[in-house]
Amino acid sequence: MNANAVLGVEDFQARVLGGVEGLQKSIAGHESLIRASGADVLKLKEGANAVQLQLAELQRRQAEFKSRTLARPGQVGEECARHMGGLAVAAGLVRGQLSGDRYEGLVKDILGVEARAALTSSDIALPVQYSGEIAGLVGQFGAARQYGTVFPLGTASVKLPRLTTDPTFTLIAASATVTEKSPQFGWVTFTPEKFGGLVRIPSEIEADSIVALGQWIARYAARNIALVEDYNYFIGTGAGSGQNGSVAGLTASTITNTKVSQMASTKTHYSDMTLANIRAIRAVCDAAALRNGAYYLHPSFEQALSGLNTAGDKPYQANGLGGATLDGFPIRWVDVMPVYSVAVNVSKVFALFGDLSFQYLGVRGGIRFDTSNEAAFATDEILVRALERFTIGLMAVGSVAGLQTAAS
């Protein structure tokens, strides 16, 4: 074999070896990419698992949120009801009226105090979110929160300005003096007063009735708080006793503010009301109140109002999807307003018209619930106390007018 042939073989071998080494390097590079891809795939799987866990947690929280906040009309959420029931049962446990592991275990689970060796009064305070839920239930039962303006009172006593003298702007000639306008203000003072009562619960409570008991306490308290709010808001006398706070409600304040339309002499019965009488109220209140104005009467006036549809004139439209109306103005039925009667009621305001957003319901804090360990010792009962501090104030005296029976 000559030298050229030897060189050719050696060159071929070098090329083959170079190709093999290149192929090995390529394979090693692909293996590295595959390993990196495997790591990326693993990271993707881990990320997908984390997303699934987050989604499951979100769904759990959403379900928990719905169970707390969404309730059928006239009820609180299940967790609020459980807490209210637990409030009463825990009081019985503390006092020794209820005994046994099933009661204590159930209440600890409901109130989230499983790690406690024994329950104390500090373990059964009403959380803020549940207090707000019951306040929302008050709004369903009461008219004052539906139609008035709820104003939170930040301090013990709050003063808000009310316009008394309202000088109007006028035409000003070129280069003429701009005349000064000096509006005058009065003050409406909101000093909250305390309203509430005690709810008696028998100590013979079965464990499986805990939610129903909580709903009963919440609804009973909400109904009665709504009642006392509406009473003061609409018909309170300002006497400062019984259900009356120290500030007069609308049926009394319209008389004080001379914003009434009084029926003719001898017309001392609610049943003497005519279509002209009830229409006349709208001329007494300020014109601005007509824009959002509505009538406010007791539901027992429904039949009397339907009797005003005579001689082809049908100003009263009975309840429908949009509610009852008179001359196109809404009629809002308020249970605490004076009941329709054929008896003599001298100088009484029994119907209102106007914009109630100017009548404020000032509330101080939330609704507070507490339990008593000794108050019902003699009768072996558990007492739940519900309290609220509120007051009322009319921010524009011409916003509401009343229909008043004759003085004699």
Secondary structure, DSSP 8 states (H G I E B T S, - for coil): --HHHHHHHHHHHHHHHHHHHHHHHHHHHHHHHHHHHHHHHHHHHHHHHHHHHHHHHHHHHHHHHHHHH---TT---HHHHHHHHHHHHHHHHHHTSS-SHHHHHHHHHHHT-TT-SS--GGGG---HHHHHHHHHHHHHH-SHHHHSEEEE--SSSEEEEEEEE--------TT--------EEEEEEE--EEEEEEEEEES---GGGHHHHHHHHHHHHHHHHHHHHHIIIII--S-SSTT--SS--HHHHHHHTT-EEE--TT--BGGG--HHHHHHGGGTS-GGGGTT-EEEE-GGGHHHHHTT-BTTB--EE-S-TT--EETTEEEEE-TTS----SSB-TT-EEEEEE-GGGEEEEEEEEEEEEEESSTTTTTTEEEEEEEEEEEEEES-GGGEEEEE----
